Amino acid sequence: MNEHDGGPGDRPVGEPDSEPTEHERLDDQPDLAEHEAAVPSAAEDRPLDPTENTPSTGDDRVDEALTRLAELDRLEVTEHAGVVEDVHRALQDTLAEEAG
């Protein structure tokens, strides 16, 4: 046999005779559940009271609007637009009252 004919003698010692199957490749991957358990979720990083980091403006109406915005990360994304619209409207009303 020629040394370059692709025979078994061309493969270095210790290498498998075939490529690993998809199942064998997946078995070599780290367990995702272990990784997820080790990484804290974003919810765990948030303070329990969303107003904890919300500054006071001195105007109760504005403070209430900021509190509602601080609570957005506890709501479903589908609810965000409605809350933001309500807060925007409340802030516009507050400005209009101050200007009028």
matplotlib code that plots the C-alpha trace (Angstrom):
import matplotlib.pyplot as plt

x = [0.0, 1.2, 1.6, -0.7, -3.5, -5.9, -5.5, -5.6, -1.9, -2.3, -4.3, -2.3, -2.5, -5.4, -7.6, -11.1, -11.7, -14.8, -16.2, -18.4, -22.1, -24.4, -25.5, -21.9, -21.1, -24.1, -23.1, -19.8, -21.6, -21.9, -25.3, -27.3, -29.4, -26.2, -25.2, -28.6, -28.6, -25.2, -26.2, -28.6, -31.6, -32.2, -35.2, -32.9, -30.7, -33.5, -34.4, -37.6, -39.1, -38.9, -39.1, -36.0, -33.8, -36.4, -35.4, -37.9, -38.7, -40.7, -43.9, -46.1, -47.6, -44.1, -42.9, -45.9, -45.1, -41.5, -42.6, -44.8, -41.9, -39.7, -42.2, -42.0, -39.4, -41.8, -44.5, -44.8, -43.3, -46.8, -47.9, -45.1, -46.6, -49.8, -48.0, -45.6, -48.5, -50.3, -47.2, -46.6, -50.2, -49.9, -46.7, -48.1, -51.2, -48.8, -46.9, -50.1, -51.4, -48.1, -48.1, -51.7]
y = [0.0, 3.5, 5.8, 8.4, 6.2, 7.1, 3.7, 3.3, 3.9, 7.6, 8.4, 9.5, 7.1, 7.8, 9.5, 8.0, 6.1, 8.3, 11.7, 11.9, 11.6, 14.6, 12.9, 12.5, 16.1, 17.3, 15.1, 17.1, 20.4, 21.9, 21.5, 24.7, 24.2, 24.3, 27.5, 29.2, 28.2, 29.9, 33.2, 35.4, 36.6, 40.3, 40.2, 39.1, 42.1, 44.6, 46.2, 44.9, 48.4, 50.0, 53.5, 52.8, 54.5, 57.0, 60.5, 62.9, 65.9, 67.8, 67.5, 64.6, 64.3, 64.0, 61.6, 59.4, 59.4, 58.4, 55.7, 54.2, 54.3, 52.6, 49.7, 49.0, 46.3, 44.3, 44.4, 42.4, 44.2, 44.3, 46.5, 49.1, 51.2, 51.8, 52.8, 55.1, 56.8, 57.3, 58.7, 61.0, 62.3, 62.9, 64.8, 66.9, 67.7, 68.7, 71.0, 72.6, 73.2, 74.9, 77.1, 78.0]
z = [0.0, -0.9, 2.1, 0.6, -0.6, 2.3, 4.1, 7.8, 8.1, 7.1, 10.3, 13.3, 16.3, 18.6, 16.0, 15.5, 12.2, 11.5, 12.2, 15.4, 14.8, 15.5, 18.7, 19.9, 19.0, 21.0, 24.0, 24.1, 24.5, 28.0, 29.6, 29.0, 32.1, 34.3, 32.5, 33.0, 36.7, 37.1, 35.4, 37.3, 35.4, 34.8, 37.1, 40.0, 39.3, 39.7, 43.0, 44.6, 44.7, 41.2, 42.8, 44.8, 42.2, 40.9, 41.9, 43.4, 41.2, 43.8, 41.7, 42.7, 39.2, 37.6, 40.3, 39.7, 35.9, 36.6, 38.9, 36.2, 33.8, 36.4, 36.5, 32.8, 33.2, 35.3, 32.6, 29.4, 26.4, 24.8, 27.7, 27.3, 24.6, 26.5, 29.7, 27.8, 26.0, 29.4, 31.0, 28.0, 28.2, 31.9, 31.5, 28.7, 30.9, 33.7, 31.5, 30.1, 33.6, 34.6, 31.4, 31.6]

ax = plt.figure().add_subplot(projection="3d")
ax.plot(x, y, z, "-o")
ax.set_aspect("equal")
plt.show()
